[in-house]
Amino acid sequence: MIKVAIVEDNHILRGSLASLFDRTEGLRCVATLSNLLNVKSDVSRAQPDVILMDIGLPNISGIEGVRTVKLHFPSVQVLMFTVFEDDDNIFDAIRAGASGYLLKKTPPEEIVQSIKDLYHGGAPMSASIARRVLGSFQTAPAPPVDFQLTARENEILFSLVDGLSYKKIADKYVVSISTIRTHICNIYHKLHVNSKAEAVAKVLGHRG
């Protein structure tokens, strides 16, 4: 059972999402929050696996909320859910520790699948967001030599950004999941990071 918390100030949307998750097999909504004023105590009490978080929240933004959540609850995955699709918000959210980024126009079935993918190791993003992130990689200057990623490691890193799970990456390159895990461990070691979000942020931090 994947436990999901929702942070959304629109009460109608918040209620609709809670209803969607509660009637979906394998998901359970454990908290619905309209703001982040008590986020530490709220998350501590609810113990979610995944938080679906808006950016444009009153008082404290969703991006600041991601930083707080990852600082105090590093194992909790945060999936941004927003109308914003500009580079600043996308990259700020990723740098803050978000593991995925969905637009609010995403169909309900895709929201559900994205939560499941995130829980199982993927990094889901709306297609237009993934294109922006990948475009940033493709137009960025070559990373510093100390990164020393191989061509295959770069391909796997791009696949993570594109939202693929370990299994889907393994299928894509016709190798075992354990081989993909080995590559990802090597990527983390070379980038001096401990998570997908940190790896993406590290490379994005050296663009332009």
C-alpha positions as CSV (number, residue, x, y, z in Angstrom):
1,M,0.0,0.0,0.0
2,I,1.5,3.4,-1.1
3,K,0.6,6.1,1.4
4,V,0.0,9.5,-0.3
5,A,-0.2,13.0,1.2
6,I,-1.7,15.9,-0.7
7,V,-0.6,19.5,-0.3
8,E,-3.0,21.7,-2.4
9,D,-4.8,24.9,-1.4
10,N,-7.7,24.4,-3.8
11,H,-10.1,22.4,-1.6
12,I,-12.1,21.1,-4.5
13,L,-9.0,19.7,-6.3
14,R,-7.7,18.5,-3.0
15,G,-10.8,16.5,-2.3
16,S,-11.0,15.1,-5.8
17,L,-7.4,13.8,-5.5
18,A,-8.0,12.3,-2.1
19,S,-11.1,10.5,-3.5
20,L,-9.1,9.3,-6.5
21,F,-6.3,7.8,-4.4
22,D,-8.6,6.2,-1.9
23,R,-10.6,4.4,-4.6
24,T,-7.4,3.2,-6.4
25,E,-6.1,-0.2,-5.5
26,G,-2.7,0.0,-3.9
27,L,-3.0,3.7,-2.8
28,R,-4.2,5.3,0.3
29,C,-4.5,9.0,1.1
30,V,-3.1,9.6,4.6
31,A,-3.2,13.4,4.7
32,T,-4.7,16.4,2.9
33,L,-3.1,19.8,3.6
34,S,-4.0,23.3,2.4
35,N,-0.6,24.8,3.4
36,L,2.8,24.0,4.8
37,L,2.7,25.9,8.0
38,N,2.9,22.7,10.1
39,V,4.5,20.5,7.5
40,K,7.0,18.8,9.9
41,S,4.4,17.7,12.4
42,D,1.9,16.9,9.6
43,V,4.3,14.6,7.8
44,S,5.6,13.0,11.0
45,R,2.0,12.1,12.0
46,A,0.9,10.9,8.5
47,Q,4.1,9.0,7.5
48,P,3.5,9.2,3.8
49,D,5.6,7.4,1.2
50,V,4.8,10.1,-1.5
51,I,3.7,13.7,-1.2
52,L,1.9,15.3,-4.1
53,M,2.7,19.0,-3.6
54,D,1.6,22.2,-5.3
55,I,4.1,25.0,-5.8
56,G,1.8,28.1,-5.6
57,L,0.8,27.7,-1.9
58,P,0.0,30.5,0.6
59,N,2.7,31.6,3.0
60,I,5.3,28.9,2.2
61,S,5.9,27.8,-1.4
62,G,5.9,24.2,-2.5
63,I,9.6,24.5,-3.4
64,E,10.5,25.6,0.1
65,G,8.3,22.8,1.3
66,V,10.3,20.2,-0.6
67,R,13.5,21.4,1.0
68,T,11.9,21.1,4.5
69,V,10.5,17.6,3.8
70,K,13.8,16.3,2.3
71,L,15.8,17.7,5.2
72,H,13.6,16.1,7.9
73,F,12.2,13.1,6.0
74,P,14.8,12.2,3.3
75,S,13.0,8.9,2.4
76,V,9.7,10.6,1.5
77,Q,9.4,11.2,-2.2
78,V,7.9,14.5,-3.4
79,L,6.0,14.8,-6.6
80,M,5.4,18.4,-7.7
81,F,1.9,19.0,-9.0
82,T,1.5,22.5,-10.5
83,V,0.5,24.8,-13.3
84,F,4.0,26.2,-13.6
85,E,6.1,24.9,-16.5
86,D,8.8,27.6,-16.6
87,D,12.5,26.6,-16.3
88,D,13.0,28.4,-13.0
89,N,10.3,26.5,-11.1
90,I,11.2,23.2,-12.7
91,F,14.9,23.4,-11.9
92,D,14.4,25.0,-8.5
93,A,12.0,22.1,-7.5
94,I,14.5,19.5,-8.7
95,R,17.4,21.2,-6.9
96,A,15.3,21.3,-3.8
97,G,14.8,17.6,-3.9
98,A,11.7,16.9,-5.9
99,S,11.7,13.5,-7.6
100,G,9.0,14.2,-10.2
101,Y,7.1,17.1,-11.7
102,L,3.6,16.9,-13.1
103,L,1.3,19.6,-14.5
104,K,-2.2,19.9,-13.2
105,K,-3.6,19.2,-16.6
106,T,-2.3,15.6,-16.2
107,P,-5.1,13.0,-16.6
108,P,-6.1,11.2,-13.3
109,E,-4.9,7.8,-14.6
110,E,-1.4,9.3,-15.3
111,I,-1.3,10.9,-11.9
112,V,-1.9,7.5,-10.3
113,Q,0.6,5.8,-12.5
114,S,3.2,8.5,-11.8
115,I,2.8,8.0,-8.0
116,K,3.3,4.2,-8.5
117,D,6.3,4.8,-10.8
118,L,7.9,7.2,-8.3
119,Y,7.4,4.8,-5.4
120,H,9.1,2.0,-7.5
121,G,12.2,4.1,-8.4
122,G,11.1,6.2,-11.4
123,A,11.3,10.0,-11.8
124,P,7.9,10.8,-13.5
125,M,7.5,14.1,-15.3
126,S,4.9,15.5,-17.7
127,A,6.2,15.1,-21.3
128,S,6.7,18.9,-21.8
129,I,8.7,19.1,-18.5
130,A,10.9,16.1,-19.4
131,R,11.6,17.8,-22.8
132,R,12.7,21.0,-21.0
133,V,15.0,19.1,-18.6
134,L,16.5,16.9,-21.3
135,G,16.9,20.0,-23.5
136,S,18.9,21.6,-20.7
137,F,21.2,18.6,-20.6
138,Q,21.6,18.6,-24.4
139,T,22.4,22.3,-24.6
140,A,24.6,22.5,-21.5
141,P,28.4,22.7,-21.7
142,A,30.1,19.4,-21.0
143,P,30.3,18.7,-17.3
144,P,33.6,19.0,-15.5
145,V,36.1,16.3,-16.2
146,D,35.8,15.0,-12.6
147,F,32.3,13.7,-13.4
148,Q,33.7,11.3,-15.9
149,L,30.4,9.7,-16.8
150,T,30.5,7.1,-19.6
151,A,28.2,7.3,-22.6
152,R,26.0,4.5,-21.1
153,E,25.9,6.3,-17.7
154,N,24.8,9.5,-19.4
155,E,22.1,7.5,-21.2
156,I,20.9,6.0,-17.9
157,L,20.9,9.4,-16.2
158,F,18.8,10.8,-19.1
159,S,16.4,7.8,-18.8
160,L,15.9,8.5,-15.0
161,V,15.1,12.2,-15.8
162,D,12.6,11.0,-18.5
163,G,10.7,9.1,-15.8
164,L,11.7,5.6,-16.5
165,S,11.9,3.0,-13.6
166,Y,14.9,0.8,-13.2
167,K,13.0,-2.1,-14.8
168,K,12.1,0.0,-17.9
169,I,15.7,1.2,-18.2
170,A,16.9,-2.4,-18.0
171,D,14.4,-3.4,-20.7
172,K,15.4,-0.5,-22.9
173,Y,19.1,-1.5,-22.8
174,V,18.4,-5.2,-22.7
175,V,20.3,-5.8,-19.4
176,S,19.4,-6.9,-15.9
177,I,18.1,-4.6,-13.2
178,S,21.2,-5.4,-11.2
179,T,23.3,-4.0,-14.0
180,I,21.3,-0.8,-14.0
181,R,21.7,-0.5,-10.3
182,T,25.4,-0.9,-10.6
183,H,25.5,1.8,-13.3
184,I,23.4,4.1,-11.0
185,C,25.7,3.4,-8.0
186,N,28.6,4.4,-10.2
187,I,26.8,7.6,-11.3
188,Y,26.1,8.6,-7.7
189,H,29.7,7.9,-6.8
190,K,31.1,10.0,-9.6
191,L,28.7,12.9,-8.9
192,H,29.1,12.6,-5.1
193,V,25.3,12.3,-4.6
194,N,22.9,9.8,-2.9
195,S,19.7,10.1,-5.0
196,K,18.2,10.6,-8.4
197,A,17.1,14.2,-7.6
198,E,20.6,15.1,-6.4
199,A,22.1,13.6,-9.5
200,V,19.9,15.7,-11.8
201,A,20.4,18.8,-9.7
202,K,24.2,18.3,-9.8
203,V,24.3,18.2,-13.6
204,L,21.8,21.0,-14.0
205,G,23.8,23.1,-11.7
206,H,26.7,23.1,-14.2
207,R,24.6,24.1,-17.2
208,G,25.2,27.5,-18.7
